[in-house]
Amino acid sequence: MRALTKMYRDSIAFGLANRAEALSYAKDFGRGLDNDTNDRFVGMYVNGLTLDYGDRGRRSIQLFLDEGIAAGIVPPTGPITFVA
């Protein structure tokens, strides 16, 4: 899990450091989005929080799962372990 997490993080960091190339690549999948819309769309999902969502993100994921469990739409998960 750590190796896979590192690969994802490295890939995201590379994309952020080479944004023009990343946007050019992403545009091929954008169904005709113009450059500005493509940039905004990618920026919603590839940003500093993608690299590390921190304690706030971990709390958010736990809350999401807890509420799903309480609603009966997610099976009990037990303790969540986050990979860094």
mmCIF file of the N, C-alpha and C atoms, coordinates in Angstrom:
data_MODEL
# 
_entry.id   MODEL 
# 
loop_
_atom_site.group_PDB 
_atom_site.id 
_atom_site.type_symbol 
_atom_site.label_atom_id 
_atom_site.label_alt_id 
_atom_site.label_comp_id 
_atom_site.label_asym_id 
_atom_site.label_entity_id 
_atom_site.label_seq_id 
_atom_site.pdbx_PDB_ins_code 
_atom_site.Cartn_x 
_atom_site.Cartn_y 
_atom_site.Cartn_z 
_atom_site.occupancy 
_atom_site.B_iso_or_equiv 
_atom_site.pdbx_formal_charge 
_atom_site.auth_seq_id 
_atom_site.auth_comp_id 
_atom_site.auth_asym_id 
_atom_site.auth_atom_id 
_atom_site.pdbx_PDB_model_num 
ATOM 1   N N  . MET A 1 1  ? 0.819   -1.181 0.000   1.00 0.00 ? 1  MET A N  1 
ATOM 2   C CA . MET A 1 1  ? 0.000   0.000  0.000   1.00 0.00 ? 1  MET A CA 1 
ATOM 3   C C  . MET A 1 1  ? 0.872   1.258  0.000   1.00 0.00 ? 1  MET A C  1 
ATOM 4   N N  . ARG A 1 2  ? 1.954   1.200  0.743   1.00 0.00 ? 2  ARG A N  1 
ATOM 5   C CA . ARG A 1 2  ? 2.837   2.373  0.777   1.00 0.00 ? 2  ARG A CA 1 
ATOM 6   C C  . ARG A 1 2  ? 3.458   2.635  -0.598  1.00 0.00 ? 2  ARG A C  1 
ATOM 7   N N  . ALA A 1 3  ? 3.867   1.573  -1.278  1.00 0.00 ? 3  ALA A N  1 
ATOM 8   C CA . ALA A 1 3  ? 4.475   1.748  -2.600  1.00 0.00 ? 3  ALA A CA 1 
ATOM 9   C C  . ALA A 1 3  ? 3.460   2.333  -3.587  1.00 0.00 ? 3  ALA A C  1 
ATOM 10  N N  . LEU A 1 4  ? 2.238   1.847  -3.562  1.00 0.00 ? 4  LEU A N  1 
ATOM 11  C CA . LEU A 1 4  ? 1.206   2.360  -4.453  1.00 0.00 ? 4  LEU A CA 1 
ATOM 12  C C  . LEU A 1 4  ? 0.873   3.812  -4.114  1.00 0.00 ? 4  LEU A C  1 
ATOM 13  N N  . THR A 1 5  ? 0.774   4.115  -2.824  1.00 0.00 ? 5  THR A N  1 
ATOM 14  C CA . THR A 1 5  ? 0.509   5.486  -2.391  1.00 0.00 ? 5  THR A CA 1 
ATOM 15  C C  . THR A 1 5  ? 1.614   6.419  -2.874  1.00 0.00 ? 5  THR A C  1 
ATOM 16  N N  . LYS A 1 6  ? 2.868   5.982  -2.771  1.00 0.00 ? 6  LYS A N  1 
ATOM 17  C CA . LYS A 1 6  ? 3.989   6.799  -3.236  1.00 0.00 ? 6  LYS A CA 1 
ATOM 18  C C  . LYS A 1 6  ? 3.908   7.014  -4.746  1.00 0.00 ? 6  LYS A C  1 
ATOM 19  N N  . MET A 1 7  ? 3.542   5.984  -5.486  1.00 0.00 ? 7  MET A N  1 
ATOM 20  C CA . MET A 1 7  ? 3.426   6.125  -6.941  1.00 0.00 ? 7  MET A CA 1 
ATOM 21  C C  . MET A 1 7  ? 2.343   7.137  -7.296  1.00 0.00 ? 7  MET A C  1 
ATOM 22  N N  . TYR A 1 8  ? 1.191   7.060  -6.637  1.00 0.00 ? 8  TYR A N  1 
ATOM 23  C CA . TYR A 1 8  ? 0.128   8.039  -6.884  1.00 0.00 ? 8  TYR A CA 1 
ATOM 24  C C  . TYR A 1 8  ? 0.593   9.450  -6.544  1.00 0.00 ? 8  TYR A C  1 
ATOM 25  N N  . ARG A 1 9  ? 1.203   9.596  -5.366  1.00 0.00 ? 9  ARG A N  1 
ATOM 26  C CA . ARG A 1 9  ? 1.664   10.920 -4.925  1.00 0.00 ? 9  ARG A CA 1 
ATOM 27  C C  . ARG A 1 9  ? 2.701   11.481 -5.898  1.00 0.00 ? 9  ARG A C  1 
ATOM 28  N N  . ASP A 1 10 ? 3.645   10.654 -6.313  1.00 0.00 ? 10 ASP A N  1 
ATOM 29  C CA . ASP A 1 10 ? 4.671   11.101 -7.263  1.00 0.00 ? 10 ASP A CA 1 
ATOM 30  C C  . ASP A 1 10 ? 4.048   11.521 -8.594  1.00 0.00 ? 10 ASP A C  1 
ATOM 31  N N  . SER A 1 11 ? 3.063   10.773 -9.045  1.00 0.00 ? 11 SER A N  1 
ATOM 32  C CA . SER A 1 11 ? 2.390   11.092 -10.300 1.00 0.00 ? 11 SER A CA 1 
ATOM 33  C C  . SER A 1 11 ? 1.647   12.422 -10.204 1.00 0.00 ? 11 SER A C  1 
ATOM 34  N N  . ILE A 1 12 ? 0.947   12.623 -9.103  1.00 0.00 ? 12 ILE A N  1 
ATOM 35  C CA . ILE A 1 12 ? 0.224   13.883 -8.897  1.00 0.00 ? 12 ILE A CA 1 
ATOM 36  C C  . ILE A 1 12 ? 1.207   15.040 -8.799  1.00 0.00 ? 12 ILE A C  1 
ATOM 37  N N  . ALA A 1 13 ? 2.274   14.866 -8.048  1.00 0.00 ? 13 ALA A N  1 
ATOM 38  C CA . ALA A 1 13 ? 3.288   15.921 -7.906  1.00 0.00 ? 13 ALA A CA 1 
ATOM 39  C C  . ALA A 1 13 ? 3.893   16.261 -9.265  1.00 0.00 ? 13 ALA A C  1 
ATOM 40  N N  . PHE A 1 14 ? 4.154   15.253 -10.091 1.00 0.00 ? 14 PHE A N  1 
ATOM 41  C CA . PHE A 1 14 ? 4.704   15.493 -11.426 1.00 0.00 ? 14 PHE A CA 1 
ATOM 42  C C  . PHE A 1 14 ? 3.717   16.299 -12.262 1.00 0.00 ? 14 PHE A C  1 
ATOM 43  N N  . GLY A 1 15 ? 2.445   15.922 -12.197 1.00 0.00 ? 15 GLY A N  1 
ATOM 44  C CA . GLY A 1 15 ? 1.425   16.659 -12.945 1.00 0.00 ? 15 GLY A CA 1 
ATOM 45  C C  . GLY A 1 15 ? 1.315   18.103 -12.501 1.00 0.00 ? 15 GLY A C  1 
ATOM 46  N N  . LEU A 1 16 ? 1.388   18.328 -11.194 1.00 0.00 ? 16 LEU A N  1 
ATOM 47  C CA . LEU A 1 16 ? 1.328   19.699 -10.686 1.00 0.00 ? 16 LEU A CA 1 
ATOM 48  C C  . LEU A 1 16 ? 2.550   20.507 -11.106 1.00 0.00 ? 16 LEU A C  1 
ATOM 49  N N  . ALA A 1 17 ? 3.706   19.866 -11.130 1.00 0.00 ? 17 ALA A N  1 
ATOM 50  C CA . ALA A 1 17 ? 4.946   20.548 -11.507 1.00 0.00 ? 17 ALA A CA 1 
ATOM 51  C C  . ALA A 1 17 ? 5.045   20.773 -13.008 1.00 0.00 ? 17 ALA A C  1 
ATOM 52  N N  . ASN A 1 18 ? 4.277   20.018 -13.772 1.00 0.00 ? 18 ASN A N  1 
ATOM 53  C CA . ASN A 1 18 ? 4.303   20.100 -15.235 1.00 0.00 ? 18 ASN A CA 1 
ATOM 54  C C  . ASN A 1 18 ? 2.880   20.303 -15.744 1.00 0.00 ? 18 ASN A C  1 
ATOM 55  N N  . ARG A 1 19 ? 2.249   21.342 -15.231 1.00 0.00 ? 19 ARG A N  1 
ATOM 56  C CA . ARG A 1 19 ? 0.817   21.548 -15.441 1.00 0.00 ? 19 ARG A CA 1 
ATOM 57  C C  . ARG A 1 19 ? 0.440   21.648 -16.924 1.00 0.00 ? 19 ARG A C  1 
ATOM 58  N N  . ALA A 1 20 ? 1.185   22.381 -17.716 1.00 0.00 ? 20 ALA A N  1 
ATOM 59  C CA . ALA A 1 20 ? 0.832   22.553 -19.133 1.00 0.00 ? 20 ALA A CA 1 
ATOM 60  C C  . ALA A 1 20 ? 0.769   21.205 -19.847 1.00 0.00 ? 20 ALA A C  1 
ATOM 61  N N  . GLU A 1 21 ? 1.768   20.372 -19.598 1.00 0.00 ? 21 GLU A N  1 
ATOM 62  C CA . GLU A 1 21 ? 1.771   19.048 -20.227 1.00 0.00 ? 21 GLU A CA 1 
ATOM 63  C C  . GLU A 1 21 ? 0.609   18.197 -19.708 1.00 0.00 ? 21 GLU A C  1 
ATOM 64  N N  . ALA A 1 22 ? 0.355   18.276 -18.413 1.00 0.00 ? 22 ALA A N  1 
ATOM 65  C CA . ALA A 1 22 ? -0.736  17.496 -17.816 1.00 0.00 ? 22 ALA A CA 1 
ATOM 66  C C  . ALA A 1 22 ? -2.082  17.931 -18.378 1.00 0.00 ? 22 ALA A C  1 
ATOM 67  N N  . LEU A 1 23 ? -2.268  19.243 -18.526 1.00 0.00 ? 23 LEU A N  1 
ATOM 68  C CA . LEU A 1 23 ? -3.530  19.739 -19.073 1.00 0.00 ? 23 LEU A CA 1 
ATOM 69  C C  . LEU A 1 23 ? -3.706  19.333 -20.527 1.00 0.00 ? 23 LEU A C  1 
ATOM 70  N N  . SER A 1 24 ? -2.623  19.356 -21.279 1.00 0.00 ? 24 SER A N  1 
ATOM 71  C CA . SER A 1 24 ? -2.685  18.924 -22.672 1.00 0.00 ? 24 SER A CA 1 
ATOM 72  C C  . SER A 1 24 ? -3.110  17.458 -22.761 1.00 0.00 ? 24 SER A C  1 
ATOM 73  N N  . TYR A 1 25 ? -2.547  16.633 -21.903 1.00 0.00 ? 25 TYR A N  1 
ATOM 74  C CA . TYR A 1 25 ? -2.913  15.215 -21.867 1.00 0.00 ? 25 TYR A CA 1 
ATOM 75  C C  . TYR A 1 25 ? -4.376  15.052 -21.443 1.00 0.00 ? 25 TYR A C  1 
ATOM 76  N N  . ALA A 1 26 ? -4.791  15.749 -20.403 1.00 0.00 ? 26 ALA A N  1 
ATOM 77  C CA . ALA A 1 26 ? -6.155  15.630 -19.880 1.00 0.00 ? 26 ALA A CA 1 
ATOM 78  C C  . ALA A 1 26 ? -7.179  16.099 -20.906 1.00 0.00 ? 26 ALA A C  1 
ATOM 79  N N  . LYS A 1 27 ? -6.812  17.063 -21.706 1.00 0.00 ? 27 LYS A N  1 
ATOM 80  C CA . LYS A 1 27 ? -7.756  17.617 -22.679 1.00 0.00 ? 27 LYS A CA 1 
ATOM 81  C C  . LYS A 1 27 ? -8.240  16.555 -23.661 1.00 0.00 ? 27 LYS A C  1 
ATOM 82  N N  . ASP A 1 28 ? -7.425  15.562 -23.930 1.00 0.00 ? 28 ASP A N  1 
ATOM 83  C CA . ASP A 1 28 ? -7.836  14.476 -24.829 1.00 0.00 ? 28 ASP A CA 1 
ATOM 84  C C  . ASP A 1 28 ? -9.036  13.714 -24.286 1.00 0.00 ? 28 ASP A C  1 
ATOM 85  N N  . PHE A 1 29 ? -9.274  13.819 -22.984 1.00 0.00 ? 29 PHE A N  1 
ATOM 86  C CA . PHE A 1 29 ? -10.380 13.101 -22.358 1.00 0.00 ? 29 PHE A CA 1 
ATOM 87  C C  . PHE A 1 29 ? -11.519 14.046 -21.966 1.00 0.00 ? 29 PHE A C  1 
ATOM 88  N N  . GLY A 1 30 ? -11.408 15.321 -22.343 1.00 0.00 ? 30 GLY A N  1 
ATOM 89  C CA . GLY A 1 30 ? -12.330 16.351 -21.872 1.00 0.00 ? 30 GLY A CA 1 
ATOM 90  C C  . GLY A 1 30 ? -13.569 16.570 -22.708 1.00 0.00 ? 30 GLY A C  1 
ATOM 91  N N  . ARG A 1 31 ? -13.807 15.739 -23.702 1.00 0.00 ? 31 ARG A N  1 
ATOM 92  C CA . ARG A 1 31 ? -15.026 15.835 -24.515 1.00 0.00 ? 31 ARG A CA 1 
ATOM 93  C C  . ARG A 1 31 ? -15.249 17.244 -25.062 1.00 0.00 ? 31 ARG A C  1 
ATOM 94  N N  . GLY A 1 32 ? -14.163 17.830 -25.550 1.00 0.00 ? 32 GLY A N  1 
ATOM 95  C CA . GLY A 1 32 ? -14.280 19.114 -26.220 1.00 0.00 ? 32 GLY A CA 1 
ATOM 96  C C  . GLY A 1 32 ? -14.242 20.334 -25.325 1.00 0.00 ? 32 GLY A C  1 
ATOM 97  N N  . LEU A 1 33 ? -13.821 20.187 -24.072 1.00 0.00 ? 33 LEU A N  1 
ATOM 98  C CA . LEU A 1 33 ? -13.721 21.340 -23.180 1.00 0.00 ? 33 LEU A CA 1 
ATOM 99  C C  . LEU A 1 33 ? -12.707 22.336 -23.720 1.00 0.00 ? 33 LEU A C  1 
ATOM 100 N N  . ASP A 1 34 ? -13.019 23.609 -23.593 1.00 0.00 ? 34 ASP A N  1 
ATOM 101 C CA . ASP A 1 34 ? -12.038 24.619 -23.968 1.00 0.00 ? 34 ASP A CA 1 
ATOM 102 C C  . ASP A 1 34 ? -10.929 24.630 -22.911 1.00 0.00 ? 34 ASP A C  1 
ATOM 103 N N  . ASN A 1 35 ? -9.835  25.331 -23.209 1.00 0.00 ? 35 ASN A N  1 
ATOM 104 C CA . ASN A 1 35 ? -8.662  25.307 -22.332 1.00 0.00 ? 35 ASN A CA 1 
ATOM 105 C C  . ASN A 1 35 ? -8.958  25.809 -20.919 1.00 0.00 ? 35 ASN A C  1 
ATOM 106 N N  . ASP A 1 36 ? -9.711  26.903 -20.799 1.00 0.00 ? 36 ASP A N  1 
ATOM 107 C CA . ASP A 1 36 ? -10.003 27.449 -19.469 1.00 0.00 ? 36 ASP A CA 1 
ATOM 108 C C  . ASP A 1 36 ? -10.858 26.488 -18.643 1.00 0.00 ? 36 ASP A C  1 
ATOM 109 N N  . THR A 1 37 ? -11.874 25.898 -19.265 1.00 0.00 ? 37 THR A N  1 
ATOM 110 C CA . THR A 1 37 ? -12.739 24.958 -18.551 1.00 0.00 ? 37 THR A CA 1 
ATOM 111 C C  . THR A 1 37 ? -11.962 23.706 -18.184 1.00 0.00 ? 37 THR A C  1 
ATOM 112 N N  . ASN A 1 38 ? -11.127 23.235 -19.088 1.00 0.00 ? 38 ASN A N  1 
ATOM 113 C CA . ASN A 1 38 ? -10.276 22.078 -18.802 1.00 0.00 ? 38 ASN A CA 1 
ATOM 114 C C  . ASN A 1 38 ? -9.372  22.359 -17.600 1.00 0.00 ? 38 ASN A C  1 
ATOM 115 N N  . ASP A 1 39 ? -8.780  23.544 -17.557 1.00 0.00 ? 39 ASP A N  1 
ATOM 116 C CA . ASP A 1 39 ? -7.901  23.924 -16.453 1.00 0.00 ? 39 ASP A CA 1 
ATOM 117 C C  . ASP A 1 39 ? -8.673  23.955 -15.131 1.00 0.00 ? 39 ASP A C  1 
ATOM 118 N N  . ARG A 1 40 ? -9.851  24.550 -15.124 1.00 0.00 ? 40 ARG A N  1 
ATOM 119 C CA . ARG A 1 40 ? -10.654 24.602 -13.894 1.00 0.00 ? 40 ARG A CA 1 
ATOM 120 C C  . ARG A 1 40 ? -11.089 23.206 -13.467 1.00 0.00 ? 40 ARG A C  1 
ATOM 121 N N  . PHE A 1 41 ? -11.518 22.384 -14.420 1.00 0.00 ? 41 PHE A N  1 
ATOM 122 C CA . PHE A 1 41 ? -11.984 21.037 -14.103 1.00 0.00 ? 41 PHE A CA 1 
ATOM 123 C C  . PHE A 1 41 ? -10.856 20.202 -13.494 1.00 0.00 ? 41 PHE A C  1 
ATOM 124 N N  . VAL A 1 42 ? -9.712  20.196 -14.137 1.00 0.00 ? 42 VAL A N  1 
ATOM 125 C CA . VAL A 1 42 ? -8.571  19.429 -13.620 1.00 0.00 ? 42 VAL A CA 1 
ATOM 126 C C  . VAL A 1 42 ? -8.170  19.962 -12.250 1.00 0.00 ? 42 VAL A C  1 
ATOM 127 N N  . GLY A 1 43 ? -8.184  21.285 -12.090 1.00 0.00 ? 43 GLY A N  1 
ATOM 128 C CA . GLY A 1 43 ? -7.799  21.901 -10.831 1.00 0.00 ? 43 GLY A CA 1 
ATOM 129 C C  . GLY A 1 43 ? -8.697  21.522 -9.658  1.00 0.00 ? 43 GLY A C  1 
ATOM 130 N N  . MET A 1 44 ? -9.933  21.130 -9.949  1.00 0.00 ? 44 MET A N  1 
ATOM 131 C CA . MET A 1 44 ? -10.830 20.697 -8.865  1.00 0.00 ? 44 MET A CA 1 
ATOM 132 C C  . MET A 1 44 ? -10.369 19.376 -8.267  1.00 0.00 ? 44 MET A C  1 
ATOM 133 N N  . TYR A 1 45 ? -9.689  18.568 -9.056  1.00 0.00 ? 45 TYR A N  1 
ATOM 134 C CA . TYR A 1 45 ? -9.343  17.219 -8.621  1.00 0.00 ? 45 TYR A CA 1 
ATOM 135 C C  . TYR A 1 45 ? -7.850  16.982 -8.450  1.00 0.00 ? 45 TYR A C  1 
ATOM 136 N N  . VAL A 1 46 ? -7.036  17.824 -9.031  1.00 0.00 ? 46 VAL A N  1 
ATOM 137 C CA . VAL A 1 46 ? -5.587  17.687 -8.917  1.00 0.00 ? 46 VAL A CA 1 
ATOM 138 C C  . VAL A 1 46 ? -5.063  18.988 -8.334  1.00 0.00 ? 46 VAL A C  1 
ATOM 139 N N  . ASN A 1 47 ? -4.764  18.951 -7.041  1.00 0.00 ? 47 ASN A N  1 
ATOM 140 C CA . ASN A 1 47 ? -4.340  20.160 -6.333  1.00 0.00 ? 47 ASN A CA 1 
ATOM 141 C C  . ASN A 1 47 ? -3.577  19.741 -5.081  1.00 0.00 ? 47 ASN A C  1 
ATOM 142 N N  . GLY A 1 48 ? -3.252  20.691 -4.250  1.00 0.00 ? 48 GLY A N  1 
ATOM 143 C CA . GLY A 1 48 ? -2.490  20.392 -3.042  1.00 0.00 ? 48 GLY A CA 1 
ATOM 144 C C  . GLY A 1 48 ? -3.185  19.394 -2.128  1.00 0.00 ? 48 GLY A C  1 
ATOM 145 N N  . LEU A 1 49 ? -4.514  19.430 -2.076  1.00 0.00 ? 49 LEU A N  1 
ATOM 146 C CA . LEU A 1 49 ? -5.234  18.464 -1.242  1.00 0.00 ? 49 LEU A CA 1 
ATOM 147 C C  . LEU A 1 49 ? -5.142  17.044 -1.799  1.00 0.00 ? 49 LEU A C  1 
ATOM 148 N N  . THR A 1 50 ? -4.958  16.934 -3.100  1.00 0.00 ? 50 THR A N  1 
ATOM 149 C CA . THR A 1 50 ? -4.792  15.602 -3.690  1.00 0.00 ? 50 THR A CA 1 
ATOM 150 C C  . THR A 1 50 ? -3.507  14.966 -3.194  1.00 0.00 ? 50 THR A C  1 
ATOM 151 N N  . LEU A 1 51 ? -2.489  15.794 -2.973  1.00 0.00 ? 51 LEU A N  1 
ATOM 152 C CA . LEU A 1 51 ? -1.220  15.282 -2.462  1.00 0.00 ? 51 LEU A CA 1 
ATOM 153 C C  . LEU A 1 51 ? -1.315  14.887 -0.989  1.00 0.00 ? 51 LEU A C  1 
ATOM 154 N N  . ASP A 1 52 ? -1.980  15.713 -0.215  1.00 0.00 ? 52 ASP A N  1 
ATOM 155 C CA . ASP A 1 52 ? -2.110  15.424 1.213   1.00 0.00 ? 52 ASP A CA 1 
ATOM 156 C C  . ASP A 1 52 ? -3.335  16.144 1.748   1.00 0.00 ? 52 ASP A C  1 
ATOM 157 N N  . TYR A 1 53 ? -4.386  15.391 2.030   1.00 0.00 ? 53 TYR A N  1 
ATOM 158 C CA . TYR A 1 53 ? -5.625  15.998 2.511   1.00 0.00 ? 53 TYR A CA 1 
ATOM 159 C C  . TYR A 1 53 ? -5.595  16.231 4.015   1.00 0.00 ? 53 TYR A C  1 
ATOM 160 N N  . GLY A 1 54 ? -4.536  15.792 4.682   1.00 0.00 ? 54 GLY A N  1 
ATOM 161 C CA . GLY A 1 54 ? -4.296  16.114 6.084   1.00 0.00 ? 54 GLY A CA 1 
ATOM 162 C C  . GLY A 1 54 ? -5.348  15.579 7.038   1.00 0.00 ? 54 GLY A C  1 
ATOM 163 N N  . ASP A 1 55 ? -5.281  16.076 8.258   1.00 0.00 ? 55 ASP A N  1 
ATOM 164 C CA . ASP A 1 55 ? -6.202  15.627 9.301   1.00 0.00 ? 55 ASP A CA 1 
ATOM 165 C C  . ASP A 1 55 ? -7.645  15.949 8.959   1.00 0.00 ? 55 ASP A C  1 
ATOM 166 N N  . ARG A 1 56 ? -7.871  17.114 8.362   1.00 0.00 ? 56 ARG A N  1 
ATOM 167 C CA . ARG A 1 56 ? -9.233  17.495 7.988   1.00 0.00 ? 56 ARG A CA 1 
ATOM 168 C C  . ARG A 1 56 ? -9.829  16.487 7.009   1.00 0.00 ? 56 ARG A C  1 
ATOM 169 N N  . GLY A 1 57 ? -9.053  16.071 6.024   1.00 0.00 ? 57 GLY A N  1 
ATOM 170 C CA . GLY A 1 57 ? -9.526  15.099 5.042   1.00 0.00 ? 57 GLY A CA 1 
ATOM 171 C C  . GLY A 1 57 ? -9.780  13.739 5.671   1.00 0.00 ? 57 GLY A C  1 
ATOM 172 N N  . ARG A 1 58 ? -8.903  13.326 6.571   1.00 0.00 ? 58 ARG A N  1 
ATOM 173 C CA . ARG A 1 58 ? -9.093  12.043 7.243   1.00 0.00 ? 58 ARG A CA 1 
ATOM 174 C C  . ARG A 1 58 ? -10.369 12.058 8.094   1.00 0.00 ? 58 ARG A C  1 
ATOM 175 N N  . ARG A 1 59 ? -10.594 13.174 8.792   1.00 0.00 ? 59 ARG A N  1 
ATOM 176 C CA . ARG A 1 59 ? -11.827 13.300 9.580   1.00 0.00 ? 59 ARG A CA 1 
ATOM 177 C C  . ARG A 1 59 ? -13.051 13.264 8.667   1.00 0.00 ? 59 ARG A C  1 
ATOM 178 N N  . SER A 1 60 ? -12.951 13.887 7.518   1.00 0.00 ? 60 SER A N  1 
ATOM 179 C CA . SER A 1 60 ? -14.054 13.919 6.565   1.00 0.00 ? 60 SER A CA 1 
ATOM 180 C C  . SER A 1 60 ? -14.388 12.517 6.055   1.00 0.00 ? 60 SER A C  1 
ATOM 181 N N  . ILE A 1 61 ? -13.368 11.750 5.718   1.00 0.00 ? 61 ILE A N  1 
ATOM 182 C CA . ILE A 1 61 ? -13.591 10.375 5.251   1.00 0.00 ? 61 ILE A CA 1 
ATOM 183 C C  . ILE A 1 61 ? -14.225 9.538  6.350   1.00 0.00 ? 61 ILE A C  1 
ATOM 184 N N  . GLN A 1 62 ? -13.744 9.684  7.571   1.00 0.00 ? 62 GLN A N  1 
ATOM 185 C CA . GLN A 1 62 ? -14.315 8.929  8.687   1.00 0.00 ? 62 GLN A CA 1 
ATOM 186 C C  . GLN A 1 62 ? -15.777 9.316  8.905   1.00 0.00 ? 62 GLN A C  1 
ATOM 187 N N  . LEU A 1 63 ? -16.082 10.611 8.844   1.00 0.00 ? 63 LEU A N  1 
ATOM 188 C CA . LEU A 1 63 ? -17.455 11.080 9.010   1.00 0.00 ? 63 LEU A CA 1 
ATOM 189 C C  . LEU A 1 63 ? -18.347 10.538 7.899   1.00 0.00 ? 63 LEU A C  1 
ATOM 190 N N  . PHE A 1 64 ? -17.869 10.567 6.668   1.00 0.00 ? 64 PHE A N  1 
ATOM 191 C CA . PHE A 1 64 ? -18.614 10.036 5.521   1.00 0.00 ? 64 PHE A CA 1 
ATOM 192 C C  . PHE A 1 64 ? -18.973 8.569  5.749   1.00 0.00 ? 64 PHE A C  1 
ATOM 193 N N  . LEU A 1 65 ? -17.981 7.783  6.167   1.00 0.00 ? 65 LEU A N  1 
ATOM 194 C CA . LEU A 1 65 ? -18.238 6.366  6.421   1.00 0.00 ? 65 LEU A CA 1 
ATOM 195 C C  . LEU A 1 65 ? -19.167 6.166  7.609   1.00 0.00 ? 65 LEU A C  1 
ATOM 196 N N  . ASP A 1 66 ? -18.947 6.911  8.682   1.00 0.00 ? 66 ASP A N  1 
ATOM 197 C CA . ASP A 1 66 ? -19.796 6.785  9.869   1.00 0.00 ? 66 ASP A CA 1 
ATOM 198 C C  . ASP A 1 66 ? -21.253 7.096  9.547   1.00 0.00 ? 66 ASP A C  1 
ATOM 199 N N  . GLU A 1 67 ? -21.490 8.136  8.760   1.00 0.00 ? 67 GLU A N  1 
ATOM 200 C CA . GLU A 1 67 ? -22.860 8.490  8.404   1.00 0.00 ? 67 GLU A CA 1 
ATOM 201 C C  . GLU A 1 67 ? -23.481 7.442  7.488   1.00 0.00 ? 67 GLU A C  1 
ATOM 202 N N  . GLY A 1 68 ? -22.676 6.879  6.603   1.00 0.00 ? 68 GLY A N  1 
ATOM 203 C CA . GLY A 1 68 ? -23.176 5.794  5.754   1.00 0.00 ? 68 GLY A CA 1 
ATOM 204 C C  . GLY A 1 68 ? -23.536 4.560  6.562   1.00 0.00 ? 68 GLY A C  1 
ATOM 205 N N  . ILE A 1 69 ? -22.731 4.254  7.552   1.00 0.00 ? 69 ILE A N  1 
ATOM 206 C CA . ILE A 1 69 ? -23.009 3.120  8.448   1.00 0.00 ? 69 ILE A CA 1 
ATOM 207 C C  . ILE A 1 69 ? -24.296 3.394  9.219   1.00 0.00 ? 69 ILE A C  1 
ATOM 208 N N  . ALA A 1 70 ? -24.425 4.600  9.763   1.00 0.00 ? 70 ALA A N  1 
ATOM 209 C CA . ALA A 1 70 ? -25.613 4.955  10.538  1.00 0.00 ? 70 ALA A CA 1 
ATOM 210 C C  . ALA A 1 70 ? -26.874 4.896  9.679   1.00 0.00 ? 70 ALA A C  1 
ATOM 211 N N  . ALA A 1 71 ? -26.745 5.217  8.395   1.00 0.00 ? 71 ALA A N  1 
ATOM 212 C CA . ALA A 1 71 ? -27.889 5.183  7.484   1.00 0.00 ? 71 ALA A CA 1 
ATOM 213 C C  . ALA A 1 71 ? -28.172 3.776  6.969   1.00 0.00 ? 71 ALA A C  1 
ATOM 214 N N  . GLY A 1 72 ? -27.282 2.839  7.268   1.00 0.00 ? 72 GLY A N  1 
ATOM 215 C CA . GLY A 1 72 ? -27.478 1.462  6.829   1.00 0.00 ? 72 GLY A CA 1 
ATOM 216 C C  . GLY A 1 72 ? -27.100 1.200  5.385   1.00 0.00 ? 72 GLY A C  1 
ATOM 217 N N  . ILE A 1 73 ? -26.337 2.111  4.771   1.00 0.00 ? 73 ILE A N  1 
ATOM 218 C CA . ILE A 1 73 ? -25.956 1.912  3.367   1.00 0.00 ? 73 ILE A CA 1 
ATOM 219 C C  . ILE A 1 73 ? -24.497 1.528  3.194   1.00 0.00 ? 73 ILE A C  1 
ATOM 220 N N  . VAL A 1 74 ? -23.760 1.519  4.301   1.00 0.00 ? 74 VAL A N  1 
ATOM 221 C CA . VAL A 1 74 ? -22.355 1.107  4.296   1.00 0.00 ? 74 VAL A CA 1 
ATOM 222 C C  . VAL A 1 74 ? -22.189 0.102  5.427   1.00 0.00 ? 74 VAL A C  1 
ATOM 223 N N  . PRO A 1 75 ? -21.571 -1.042 5.149   1.00 0.00 ? 75 PRO A N  1 
ATOM 224 C CA . PRO A 1 75 ? -21.350 -1.997 6.234   1.00 0.00 ? 75 PRO A CA 1 
ATOM 225 C C  . PRO A 1 75 ? -20.326 -1.440 7.234   1.00 0.00 ? 75 PRO A C  1 
ATOM 226 N N  . PRO A 1 76 ? -20.399 -1.851 8.484   1.00 0.00 ? 76 PRO A N  1 
ATOM 227 C CA . PRO A 1 76 ? -19.408 -1.409 9.475   1.00 0.00 ? 76 PRO A CA 1 
ATOM 228 C C  . PRO A 1 76 ? -17.990 -1.654 8.964   1.00 0.00 ? 76 PRO A C  1 
ATOM 229 N N  . THR A 1 77 ? -17.142 -0.664 9.135   1.00 0.00 ? 77 THR A N  1 
ATOM 230 C CA . THR A 1 77 ? -15.795 -0.748 8.579   1.00 0.00 ? 77 THR A CA 1 
ATOM 231 C C  . THR A 1 77 ? -14.737 -1.106 9.604   1.00 0.00 ? 77 THR A C  1 
ATOM 232 N N  . GLY A 1 78 ? -15.022 -0.865 10.864  1.00 0.00 ? 78 GLY A N  1 
ATOM 233 C CA . GLY A 1 78 ? -13.979 -1.024 11.873  1.00 0.00 ? 78 GLY A CA 1 
ATOM 234 C C  . GLY A 1 78 ? -13.019 0.144  11.760  1.00 0.00 ? 78 GLY A C  1 
ATOM 235 N N  . PRO A 1 79 ? -11.904 0.064  12.435  1.00 0.00 ? 79 PRO A N  1 
ATOM 236 C CA . PRO A 1 79 ? -10.944 1.180  12.403  1.00 0.00 ? 79 PRO A CA 1 
ATOM 237 C C  . PRO A 1 79 ? -10.398 1.401  10.996  1.00 0.00 ? 79 PRO A C  1 
ATOM 238 N N  . ILE A 1 80 ? -10.229 2.657  10.636  1.00 0.00 ? 80 ILE A N  1 
ATOM 239 C CA . ILE A 1 80 ? -9.682  3.041  9.332   1.00 0.00 ? 80 ILE A CA 1 
ATOM 240 C C  . ILE A 1 80 ? -8.196  3.341  9.512   1.00 0.00 ? 80 ILE A C  1 
ATOM 241 N N  . THR A 1 81 ? -7.376  2.756  8.656   1.00 0.00 ? 81 THR A N  1 
ATOM 242 C CA . THR A 1 81 ? -5.952  3.032  8.668   1.00 0.00 ? 81 THR A CA 1 
ATOM 243 C C  . THR A 1 81 ? -5.607  3.785  7.387   1.00 0.00 ? 81 THR A C  1 
ATOM 244 N N  . PHE A 1 82 ? -5.041  4.964  7.535   1.00 0.00 ? 82 PHE A N  1 
ATOM 245 C CA . PHE A 1 82 ? -4.647  5.758  6.395   1.00 0.00 ? 82 PHE A CA 1 
ATOM 246 C C  . PHE A 1 82 ? -3.172  5.491  6.100   1.00 0.00 ? 82 PHE A C  1 
ATOM 247 N N  . VAL A 1 83 ? -2.846  5.346  4.831   1.00 0.00 ? 83 VAL A N  1 
ATOM 248 C CA . VAL A 1 83 ? -1.482  5.067  4.409   1.00 0.00 ? 83 VAL A CA 1 
ATOM 249 C C  . VAL A 1 83 ? -0.816  6.382  4.047   1.00 0.00 ? 83 VAL A C  1 
ATOM 250 N N  . ALA A 1 84 ? 0.352   6.610  4.581   1.00 0.00 ? 84 ALA A N  1 
ATOM 251 C CA . ALA A 1 84 ? 1.077   7.864  4.289   1.00 0.00 ? 84 ALA A CA 1 
ATOM 252 C C  . ALA A 1 84 ? 2.286   7.570  3.435   1.00 0.00 ? 84 ALA A C  1 
# 
